[in-house]
Amino acid sequence: MIERRSRLGFTLVELLVVIAIIGTLTGMMLPAVQSARETARRMTCTNNLRQIGLSISMYLDVLGCFPPTKTTYLTDTGVRRDRHNILTFLLPYLEQTNIYDQIDLERPWSLAANRAGTRNRVPVFLCPTASSHRIFDREYYPTDYATCYLIRKAARTKLQLAERNEWSSILLPDESSSTEFHRRAPVVPGQVFDGLSNSMMFFECAGRPCKYLRNGRRGNPKETPTEPLYNSEWADPGSGFVIDGINVTDTGSFMNNCNNNEIFSLHPGGANFLYGDGSVHFHSENIDPEFFATHFTCAAGD
């Protein structure tokens, strides 16, 4: 009688088939996993902006006006210089009083006397989609959220925007020599004629001081502007920006072109925007310029 032996293990062909199936399944699942992770990161980014919005609301309740995008001072020679950024004034309302107490508001942010406070990492100022290792050799931590307080004439011309009597957003510097501002800080809610729920207040400018280009590509660090990008630290009054003609491409794109003083997000397809009522909306990078201008301005009657 012939004895039948049971076969243990796989043949080489069977093993290759199994490996191929596993590889195919992994390839199918990986985009879904990456998409789920990005969804979670974007949700955290949204919550960060909501916390900033809540801190602005608390500031408003206490002081009766919106915080300035930055404070300035006059030197002995009559030159106006920056002093502090808006995020510094929001620290007490973000449970960061220990950092706030180390900062002298009467002295410029970058002085040695303020470094014990300004060189701290504040997680709520960082978008989780951006790299968490970005301080380079300057020892200051960046912010991925900033004020954008004016659409300048060069940008308006490139975007072919309809004329308005006001081109600024809710939050403004304490002083400005620009004739394009029809309002001045301090701003109170009654000056937001278009409604808080229709007016943008805070914007993404993510990835700084690393240099990024469209579609989240890293830029050449040695090409102008060189890396690390300046005015990227959360305590730096220069981290806020305006929309200028240089930020607008020939195709009319004014968002997500680069993260050098421009609305920029590392979330695919668009960016998060904080509105005056504390709500956060994700808008496509292909947003209609007129729709954007309508929701950017806060007192244009549009």
VMD Tcl script that draws the C-alpha trace (Angstrom):
set ca {
  {0.00 0.00 0.00}
  {1.29 3.47 -0.94}
  {1.51 5.83 2.04}
  {0.25 9.37 1.34}
  {2.21 12.11 3.08}
  {0.49 15.42 3.90}
  {2.26 18.44 2.38}
  {3.35 21.16 4.82}
  {4.07 24.78 3.82}
  {3.73 26.63 0.52}
  {5.21 26.07 -2.83}
  {7.27 28.90 -4.27}
  {4.46 29.82 -6.67}
  {1.91 29.94 -3.84}
  {4.23 32.12 -1.76}
  {4.70 34.56 -4.63}
  {0.95 34.73 -5.16}
  {0.37 35.52 -1.47}
  {3.07 38.21 -1.53}
  {1.50 39.74 -4.64}
  {-1.94 39.79 -3.01}
  {-0.58 41.39 0.17}
  {1.28 43.99 -1.89}
  {-1.86 44.81 -3.87}
  {-3.96 45.16 -0.72}
  {-1.30 47.34 0.90}
  {-1.17 49.54 -2.19}
  {-4.96 49.89 -2.08}
  {-5.08 50.65 1.65}
  {-2.14 53.08 1.87}
  {-3.87 56.05 0.18}
  {-6.90 55.52 2.40}
  {-4.70 55.46 5.52}
  {-2.85 58.58 4.40}
  {-6.15 60.30 3.63}
  {-7.50 59.40 7.07}
  {-4.37 60.75 8.74}
  {-4.57 64.01 6.80}
  {-8.25 64.34 7.70}
  {-7.30 64.02 11.37}
  {-4.47 66.55 10.97}
  {-6.77 69.01 9.21}
  {-9.29 68.62 12.02}
  {-6.56 69.46 14.55}
  {-5.58 72.48 12.46}
  {-9.22 73.58 12.46}
  {-9.35 73.22 16.24}
  {-6.15 75.30 16.59}
  {-7.76 78.14 14.67}
  {-10.93 77.82 16.72}
  {-8.89 78.18 19.89}
  {-7.26 81.30 18.45}
  {-10.72 82.60 17.57}
  {-11.95 81.90 21.10}
  {-8.95 83.72 22.58}
  {-9.72 86.76 20.39}
  {-13.33 86.67 21.59}
  {-12.13 86.57 25.23}
  {-9.75 89.47 24.56}
  {-12.67 91.38 23.06}
  {-14.84 90.68 26.11}
  {-12.14 91.93 28.49}
  {-10.84 94.98 26.60}
  {-13.82 95.90 24.43}
  {-11.93 95.84 21.12}
  {-10.13 93.41 18.83}
  {-6.39 92.95 19.43}
  {-4.07 94.73 16.98}
  {-2.23 92.58 14.45}
  {0.95 94.11 15.83}
  {2.10 96.97 18.03}
  {4.72 99.51 16.98}
  {6.78 102.33 18.47}
  {8.71 105.40 17.37}
  {12.48 105.43 17.77}
  {14.36 108.51 18.95}
  {14.94 109.37 15.30}
  {11.22 109.21 14.50}
  {11.32 105.85 12.67}
  {8.43 103.49 13.35}
  {9.48 99.96 14.36}
  {7.56 96.81 15.23}
  {7.19 95.80 18.86}
  {4.94 92.74 19.39}
  {2.73 90.34 17.41}
  {-0.96 89.70 18.03}
  {-0.28 86.14 19.20}
  {1.64 87.49 22.19}
  {-1.46 89.33 23.41}
  {-3.55 86.18 23.07}
  {-1.28 84.02 25.27}
  {-3.20 84.61 28.54}
  {-6.42 83.45 26.83}
  {-4.73 80.30 25.49}
  {-3.60 79.08 28.93}
  {-0.06 80.31 28.25}
  {0.16 82.89 31.03}
  {3.53 81.49 32.14}
  {5.00 82.52 28.76}
  {3.15 85.84 28.65}
  {4.48 86.84 32.08}
  {8.06 86.54 30.78}
  {7.52 89.12 28.02}
  {7.93 92.87 28.49}
  {5.32 94.45 26.22}
  {7.10 97.80 26.33}
  {10.26 96.39 24.78}
  {10.64 94.85 21.26}
  {9.98 91.14 21.04}
  {13.47 90.14 19.87}
  {15.47 91.77 22.66}
  {17.44 89.49 24.94}
  {15.20 90.45 27.87}
  {12.21 88.84 26.11}
  {13.82 85.65 24.86}
  {12.87 83.60 27.91}
  {9.27 84.02 26.77}
  {9.47 84.33 23.00}
  {11.62 81.23 22.54}
  {8.93 78.86 23.77}
  {7.05 76.39 21.61}
  {3.29 76.98 21.58}
  {1.55 73.90 20.10}
  {-1.69 75.70 19.20}
  {0.28 77.91 16.77}
  {1.51 74.89 14.76}
  {-0.38 73.00 12.05}
  {0.18 69.22 12.46}
  {0.48 68.72 8.69}
  {3.68 70.77 8.72}
  {6.97 69.42 10.05}
  {7.45 69.71 13.81}
  {11.23 70.33 13.49}
  {11.56 73.82 12.06}
  {13.49 76.12 14.39}
  {16.81 76.03 12.47}
  {19.54 77.98 14.26}
  {17.49 80.99 15.39}
  {15.96 79.16 18.36}
  {12.54 80.72 17.84}
  {9.48 78.62 17.17}
  {7.32 79.48 14.14}
  {3.59 80.00 13.67}
  {1.50 78.49 10.89}
  {-1.30 81.01 11.50}
  {-1.09 84.72 10.81}
  {-3.08 87.85 10.15}
  {-3.54 89.08 6.59}
  {-4.93 92.57 6.79}
  {-4.95 94.16 3.34}
  {-5.38 93.40 -0.38}
  {-3.08 95.89 -2.04}
  {-3.85 97.69 -5.29}
  {-1.35 95.68 -7.35}
  {-3.08 92.45 -6.33}
  {-6.53 93.91 -6.94}
  {-5.49 94.91 -10.45}
  {-4.06 91.47 -11.27}
  {-7.17 89.75 -9.93}
  {-9.44 92.24 -11.78}
  {-11.50 92.78 -8.64}
  {-14.50 95.07 -8.65}
  {-13.83 98.36 -6.88}
  {-14.70 98.59 -3.19}
  {-14.43 101.36 -0.64}
  {-12.55 99.13 1.82}
  {-9.84 96.50 1.31}
  {-8.83 95.50 4.82}
  {-9.88 92.59 7.02}
  {-11.03 92.78 10.64}
  {-7.68 92.91 12.44}
  {-5.36 95.87 11.81}
  {-1.97 97.13 13.06}
  {-2.01 99.76 15.79}
  {-0.43 102.25 13.37}
  {0.16 102.38 9.63}
  {1.31 105.03 7.21}
  {-0.53 103.32 4.32}
  {-3.29 105.37 2.72}
  {-5.06 102.13 1.77}
  {-6.39 101.72 5.31}
  {-9.66 103.56 5.82}
  {-9.92 102.33 9.41}
  {-7.43 102.23 12.26}
  {-7.00 100.00 15.29}
  {-8.44 99.54 17.81}
  {-11.31 97.89 15.92}
  {-14.66 97.29 17.62}
  {-17.38 94.89 16.38}
  {-19.57 97.81 15.28}
  {-17.01 98.62 12.58}
  {-17.44 95.20 10.97}
  {-20.36 96.30 8.79}
  {-20.39 93.15 6.67}
  {-20.91 90.91 9.72}
  {-18.49 88.80 11.74}
  {-19.74 85.57 10.16}
  {-18.96 86.96 6.68}
  {-15.50 88.37 7.41}
  {-12.17 86.54 7.57}
  {-9.87 87.18 10.51}
  {-6.95 84.69 10.62}
  {-5.19 82.76 7.87}
  {-2.83 79.85 7.29}
  {0.76 80.46 6.23}
  {2.13 77.02 7.02}
  {5.54 75.40 6.92}
  {7.65 78.46 7.71}
  {10.62 78.95 8.11}
  {11.05 76.03 5.66}
  {10.31 77.10 2.10}
  {7.42 75.43 0.30}
  {6.01 75.86 -3.20}
  {2.79 74.82 -4.87}
  {1.47 71.32 -4.07}
  {3.60 71.17 -0.94}
  {6.92 70.88 -2.78}
  {10.02 72.00 -0.90}
  {11.68 75.00 -2.49}
  {15.40 75.32 -3.13}
  {16.75 76.70 0.18}
  {19.53 78.60 -1.61}
  {17.32 80.44 -4.09}
  {15.67 83.78 -3.29}
  {14.07 83.96 -0.85}
  {16.60 81.81 0.94}
  {15.72 79.39 3.69}
  {15.02 79.83 6.57}
  {12.29 82.34 5.77}
  {12.24 85.38 8.01}
  {9.22 86.80 9.84}
  {7.98 83.31 10.62}
  {8.24 83.21 14.44}
  {5.02 83.41 16.44}
  {6.32 86.37 18.46}
  {7.56 88.29 15.40}
  {5.22 91.19 14.43}
  {6.37 90.64 10.85}
  {4.70 87.23 10.66}
  {1.51 88.95 9.54}
  {1.30 89.91 5.87}
  {-0.72 91.56 3.10}
  {-1.78 90.24 -0.30}
  {0.46 92.00 -2.79}
  {0.78 91.78 -6.56}
  {3.88 89.64 -6.23}
  {1.76 86.94 -4.56}
  {-0.61 86.67 -7.53}
  {0.30 84.50 -10.53}
  {-0.56 85.24 -14.15}
  {-3.34 82.65 -13.88}
  {-4.96 84.63 -11.07}
  {-3.91 82.25 -8.31}
  {-3.23 84.05 -5.02}
  {-3.25 81.12 -2.60}
  {-0.93 78.13 -2.03}
  {1.73 79.39 -4.46}
  {4.42 79.65 -1.78}
  {4.60 80.21 1.97}
  {6.63 83.41 1.88}
  {4.13 85.98 3.18}
  {1.15 84.45 1.41}
  {-1.93 82.45 2.29}
  {-0.50 78.95 2.18}
  {-1.58 75.57 3.49}
  {-0.07 72.09 3.33}
  {-3.57 70.59 3.30}
  {-4.33 69.35 -0.23}
  {-6.55 71.60 -2.31}
  {-7.10 74.62 -0.08}
  {-6.65 76.24 3.31}
  {-8.44 76.89 6.60}
  {-9.76 80.38 7.37}
  {-10.87 81.74 10.74}
  {-13.87 84.07 10.54}
  {-14.82 86.86 12.92}
  {-17.53 84.83 14.62}
  {-14.98 82.14 15.57}
  {-16.03 79.66 12.88}
  {-13.44 78.00 10.64}
  {-14.05 77.27 6.96}
  {-11.94 75.34 4.46}
  {-11.84 77.12 1.10}
  {-10.52 75.72 -2.16}
  {-7.31 77.17 -3.56}
  {-9.35 77.76 -6.73}
  {-11.80 80.01 -4.91}
  {-13.30 82.76 -7.05}
  {-11.33 85.98 -6.35}
  {-14.52 88.06 -6.05}
  {-15.98 85.61 -3.52}
  {-12.71 85.75 -1.58}
  {-12.59 89.54 -1.62}
  {-16.18 89.72 -0.40}
  {-15.35 87.55 2.61}
  {-11.92 89.08 3.19}
  {-13.14 92.66 3.56}
  {-15.21 93.42 6.64}
  {-16.59 96.90 5.96}
  {-16.98 97.17 2.19}
  {-20.75 96.75 2.13}
  {-20.44 93.78 -0.21}
}
mol new
graphics top color blue
foreach p $ca { graphics top sphere $p radius 0.5 }
foreach p [lrange $ca 0 end-1] q [lrange $ca 1 end] { graphics top cylinder $p $q radius 0.2 }
display resetview
